[in-house]
């Protein structure tokens, strides 16, 4: 399997770097990854597992961290924006993992997301929120950052540590910490495995990217089962009770689009997939879009792991007939370069013919290689007459 060259994982701050290393270790696939921190002693610095490390704010803080000050975290990354550029070259999508409530994660993450967004890079951010017992100052600091993350990330997935650790089922600090990191890392790493080593039902980067672009906010669920019988129903039951998927009321929070990843051994049955997907659709009866992928690995014989990303929003496609048509790479994206439409008619009283205007197979003309301008689920770069199926002659 090969590394996905245009997809980058970034861990920001001490907590983000811890998650980054855990994800790369658990994924068991090549991941292009970068740890970003103000602390020179960061656990990403060693470069193990192919993880690059970028020290930010070195001239300002000499590698000693920000002292828990988010303003210092923002200044640190602003000092070294140019040093991010080599890592972002040819990158189309970035997945950021971070922990809020302290200096580097809270201060630097919004700036990194904004910097990526300004360069047309799609961003998916996973951010953990502090324990309630850490006190109001850290919780309020994290909450202040949330609006900045929402403004600058294409999709933001928040993970309250109280809920994540409660999901581990242990009150022991060390065991709870290990369980929380394991759960979060397993979910994100499975997404990478689906992309790098797809099974019979494949998920590609572009489908993931199309969901992230319009997701805005989302939730993460994870479940596993190693029983010999009835694995699929048990997975569905676990997802229904998974704390990070719960809403304000009873049951899972509603979502408009879902991404489901299934990893299992060679003993995975089609009937199990059907039970899983039908059960998940019953949990989310109002979801308009469901994407899924499978990974089969002999190391998982006898068990199934499932990750579920529930996104709040879904961008509806443009008018039928102009979606999912691959444009030729050697074809200039201009309106009059394509041959005239075959259906022509004579103008009454004249010998000339009219043909339909063409904006290329995507309908986006010279904008086809640009980030789409989406408003209320509509691509505004596609001319209105195309979106509404109106024939205009030239």
C-alpha positions in Angstrom: 0.0 0.0 0.0 1.2 3.5 -0.7 1.1 6.7 1.4 -1.7 9.1 0.4 0.5 12.1 -0.7 -2.2 14.8 -0.6 -3.6 14.0 2.9 -1.7 15.3 6.0 -2.3 14.6 9.7 -1.2 17.4 12.0 -1.0 17.2 15.8 -1.0 20.6 17.6 0.4 21.0 21.1 1.3 18.4 23.7 -2.1 16.7 23.7 -2.4 16.8 19.9 1.1 15.3 19.5 0.2 12.5 21.9 -2.9 11.6 19.8 -0.8 11.9 16.6 1.7 9.3 17.7 -1.0 7.0 18.9 -2.9 7.3 15.6 0.2 6.6 13.5 1.1 3.6 15.6 -2.4 2.1 15.5 -3.1 2.7 11.8 -0.4 0.2 10.7 -0.2 2.2 7.4 2.0 4.9 6.1 0.6 8.3 7.2 2.1 11.7 6.2 2.1 13.3 9.7 3.4 16.5 11.3 3.7 17.3 15.0 3.6 21.1 15.8 4.5 22.3 19.3 6.2 25.1 21.2 7.9 22.6 23.5 11.2 21.3 22.1 10.8 18.2 24.3 7.5 17.3 22.6 6.9 13.6 22.3 6.7 14.1 18.5 10.2 15.4 18.2 11.9 12.0 18.0 10.6 11.5 14.4 9.6 7.9 15.0 7.0 6.3 12.8 7.7 8.8 10.0 6.3 11.7 12.0 7.9 15.1 11.2 8.2 17.7 13.9 8.0 21.5 13.7 9.0 23.7 16.6 7.1 27.0 16.5 7.9 30.2 18.4 11.4 29.0 19.0 12.8 32.6 18.8 10.2 33.9 21.2 10.0 31.1 23.8 13.3 29.1 23.2 11.5 25.8 23.0 10.1 26.0 26.6 6.4 26.2 25.7 3.8 28.9 26.1 3.1 28.6 29.9 -0.5 27.7 29.1 -1.2 31.1 27.5 -3.3 30.8 24.3 -2.2 34.2 23.2 1.4 33.0 23.2 0.3 30.0 21.2 -1.2 32.2 18.6 2.0 34.4 18.4 4.2 31.3 18.2 2.6 30.0 15.0 2.3 33.4 13.5 6.1 33.7 13.9 6.6 30.5 11.9 3.9 30.3 9.3 6.5 30.2 6.5 7.9 27.0 8.1 4.6 25.3 7.5 4.7 25.8 3.8 7.0 22.9 2.8 4.7 20.5 4.7 1.6 21.8 3.0 2.9 21.6 -0.6 0.6 19.6 -2.8 -1.7 18.9 0.2 -5.5 19.0 -0.6 -6.8 17.9 2.8 -5.5 18.3 6.4 -6.8 16.4 9.5 -5.9 18.3 12.7 -5.9 16.7 16.2 -5.6 19.0 19.2 -6.4 19.4 22.9 -8.0 22.7 24.1 -7.7 24.5 27.4 -4.0 25.3 27.3 -1.6 27.4 25.3 -0.3 25.8 22.1 -3.4 23.8 21.2 -5.9 26.6 22.0 -3.8 29.4 20.5 -2.2 27.8 17.5 -4.9 25.5 16.1 -7.3 28.2 14.8 -4.4 30.0 13.1 -3.2 26.8 11.4 -6.7 26.0 10.2 -7.1 29.5 8.9 -3.7 29.3 7.1 -4.7 26.1 5.5 -8.2 27.3 4.5 -6.7 30.4 2.8 -4.7 28.1 0.6 -7.7 26.1 -0.5 -6.9 23.1 1.7 -9.9 21.2 3.1 -9.7 20.9 6.9 -11.1 18.4 9.4 -10.4 19.1 13.0 -10.7 16.8 16.1 -10.5 18.8 19.3 -10.7 17.5 22.8 -12.3 19.6 25.6 -11.0 19.7 29.2 -12.4 17.7 32.1 -15.0 19.6 34.1 -12.9 19.1 37.2 -9.9 21.0 35.6 -11.7 24.2 36.6 -13.7 27.0 35.0 -10.7 28.9 33.6 -9.5 26.0 31.4 -13.0 25.1 30.3 -13.9 28.7 29.5 -10.6 29.1 27.6 -11.5 26.1 25.5 -15.0 27.4 24.9 -13.6 30.7 23.7 -11.6 28.9 21.1 -14.5 26.8 19.8 -16.0 29.6 17.8 -12.7 30.2 16.1 -12.3 26.6 15.2 -15.8 26.5 13.8 -15.1 29.6 11.7 -11.9 28.2 10.2 -12.4 24.4 9.9 -14.5 22.9 7.2 -15.7 20.3 9.7 -15.1 20.4 13.5 -15.5 17.3 15.7 -15.4 18.1 19.4 -14.6 15.4 22.0 -15.4 16.2 25.6 -12.9 14.3 27.8 -15.5 13.7 30.4 -17.6 11.7 27.9 -14.6 10.1 26.2 -13.2 8.8 29.5 -16.6 7.7 30.7 -16.8 5.6 27.6 -13.7 3.7 28.7 -15.6 2.2 31.6 -12.8 2.6 34.1 -12.4 5.0 37.0 -8.6 4.3 37.2 -6.8 7.4 35.9 -4.1 5.5 33.9 -6.5 2.9 32.5 -9.1 5.5 31.6 -6.4 7.6 29.8 -5.2 4.6 27.9 -8.8 3.7 27.0 -9.6 7.2 25.9 -6.6 7.6 23.7 -7.2 4.1 22.3 -10.8 4.9 21.4 -10.0 8.2 19.7 -7.0 6.9 17.9 -8.8 3.8 16.7 -11.5 5.8 15.1 -9.2 8.2 13.3 -6.7 5.6 12.2 -9.5 3.4 10.8 -10.4 6.3 8.5 -6.8 6.2 7.2 -6.9 2.4 6.8 -10.0 2.6 4.7 -8.3 5.1 2.3 -5.0 3.3 2.1 -6.0 -0.4 2.0 -9.7 -0.4 0.8 -11.7 -3.6 0.8 -14.4 -4.8 -1.5 -16.5 -1.7 -0.7 -14.1 1.2 -1.2 -13.9 4.8 0.2 -11.7 7.2 -1.7 -10.2 10.5 -0.5 -12.5 12.6 -2.8 -15.7 11.2 -1.3 -14.3 11.9 2.2 -13.3 15.4 1.2 -16.7 16.2 -0.3 -18.3 15.3 3.0 -15.8 17.3 5.1 -16.2 20.4 3.0 -19.8 20.8 4.0 -19.9 19.0 7.3 -19.3 22.0 9.6 -19.7 20.1 12.9 -19.8 16.4 13.6 -19.5 13.6 16.1 -17.4 10.5 16.4 -18.5 7.0 17.3 -16.5 3.8 17.6 -17.5 0.2 18.5 -15.9 -3.3 18.4 -17.0 -6.9 18.9 -15.0 -10.1 19.1 -17.8 -12.5 19.8 -18.4 -15.4 17.5 -22.2 -14.8 17.1 -24.3 -11.7 16.5 -21.4 -9.3 16.1 -23.3 -6.8 13.9 -26.3 -6.3 16.3 -23.9 -5.8 19.2 -22.0 -3.1 17.2 -25.2 -1.2 16.5 -26.2 -1.4 20.1 -22.8 0.0 21.2 -23.0 2.9 18.7 -26.5 3.7 20.0 -25.1 4.0 23.5 -21.8 5.7 22.6 -21.5 8.8 24.7 -19.9 11.0 22.0 -22.8 10.4 19.7 -25.5 11.4 22.2 -27.5 14.5 21.8 -29.1 16.8 24.4 -32.1 14.4 24.6 -32.3 10.7 24.6 -30.5 8.7 21.9 -28.0 9.8 19.3 -28.0 13.3 18.0 -29.4 13.8 14.5 -27.1 14.1 11.5 -27.6 14.8 7.9 -24.7 12.7 6.5 -22.8 9.7 7.8 -19.5 8.1 7.1 -19.1 4.5 8.2 -15.9 2.5 8.2 -15.8 -1.3 8.9 -12.6 -3.3 9.5 -12.8 -7.0 10.0 -11.0 -10.2 9.0 -11.5 -12.6 6.1 -14.6 -14.0 8.0 -16.6 -10.8 7.4 -20.1 -11.7 6.0 -22.2 -9.7 3.6 -25.1 -10.4 5.9 -23.2 -8.7 8.8 -22.6 -5.6 6.7 -26.3 -5.5 5.8 -27.3 -5.8 9.5 -24.8 -3.1 10.5 -25.8 -0.6 7.8 -29.6 -1.2 8.3 -29.1 -0.7 12.0 -27.2 2.5 11.6 -29.8 3.9 9.2 -32.4 3.2 11.8 -30.4 5.2 14.3 -30.3 8.1 11.8 -33.5 7.9 9.8 -33.2 11.5 8.5 -29.7 11.2 7.1 -29.7 12.2 3.4 -26.3 10.8 2.6 -24.4 7.7 3.8 -20.9 6.8 2.6 -19.1 3.6 3.7 -16.0 1.6 3.2 -14.6 -1.8 4.4 -11.1 -3.0 5.2 -10.3 -6.7 5.4 -7.2 -7.7 7.4 -6.4 -11.2 8.5 -5.2 -9.7 11.8 -8.8 -8.9 12.6 -10.2 -12.5 12.1 -12.9 -13.1 14.7 -13.6 -9.4 15.3 -15.2 -6.3 13.8 -14.4 -2.7 14.4 -16.6 0.1 13.2 -16.1 3.9 13.1 -18.9 6.3 12.5 -18.6 10.0 11.7 -22.0 11.8 11.9 -21.9 15.2 10.2 -24.5 17.9 10.9 -24.7 19.2 7.4 -24.8 17.9 3.8 -24.3 19.9 0.7 -26.8 18.9 -1.9 -25.4 18.2 -5.4 -25.9 20.6 -8.3 -28.4 19.9 -11.0 -28.5 16.3 -12.4 -26.5 15.8 -15.5 -23.6 17.9 -14.3 -22.3 15.9 -11.3 -19.6 13.3 -11.1 -18.4 13.7 -14.7 -14.7 13.5 -14.9 -13.1 16.3 -16.9 -10.1 15.4 -19.1 -6.9 16.7 -17.4 -5.6 17.9 -20.8 -8.7 19.9 -21.6 -8.5 23.7 -20.9 -11.3 24.7 -18.6 -12.8 27.4 -20.9 -16.4 27.7 -22.1 -15.8 27.7 -25.9 -13.1 25.0 -26.1 -15.6 22.1 -26.4 -17.3 21.2 -29.6 -20.7 22.5 -30.2 -23.6 20.4 -29.0 -24.9 17.9 -31.5 -28.5 19.1 -31.3 -28.8 22.2 -33.5 -31.6 23.9 -35.2 -32.0 26.5 -38.0 -33.1 30.0 -37.2 -36.2 30.8 -39.1 -35.4 32.9 -42.1 -31.6 32.5 -41.8 -29.1 29.8 -42.8 -27.2 29.9 -39.5 -27.5 27.4 -36.7 -27.4 27.8 -33.0 -25.7 25.5 -30.5 -25.9 25.2 -26.7 -23.3 27.0 -24.6 -20.9 24.6 -22.9 -19.1 25.1 -19.7 -17.3 21.8 -19.8 -18.4 18.4 -18.4 -18.5 19.7 -14.8 -20.5 22.8 -15.6 -18.0 24.9 -13.6 -15.9 26.2 -16.6 -12.7 27.9 -15.5 -13.7 27.4 -11.8 -13.5 23.6 -12.0 -10.1 23.5 -10.3 -11.0 26.0 -7.6 -12.5 25.5 -4.2 -16.3 25.6 -4.8 -18.4 28.5 -3.4 -21.1 26.7 -1.6 -24.2 28.5 -0.3 -27.1 26.6 1.2 -25.9 23.4 -0.5 -25.5 25.0 -4.0 -22.3 25.5 -6.0 -22.5 29.2 -7.0 -19.6 28.8 -9.4 -21.9 26.7 -11.7 -24.0 29.1 -13.9 -27.7 29.3 -12.8 -29.0 28.1 -16.2 -27.0 24.9 -15.7 -28.1 24.4 -12.1 -31.8 24.8 -13.1 -31.5 22.8 -16.3 -32.3 25.7 -18.6 -31.1 25.5 -22.2 -29.5 28.8 -23.5 -28.4 29.1 -27.0 -25.4 31.2 -28.2 
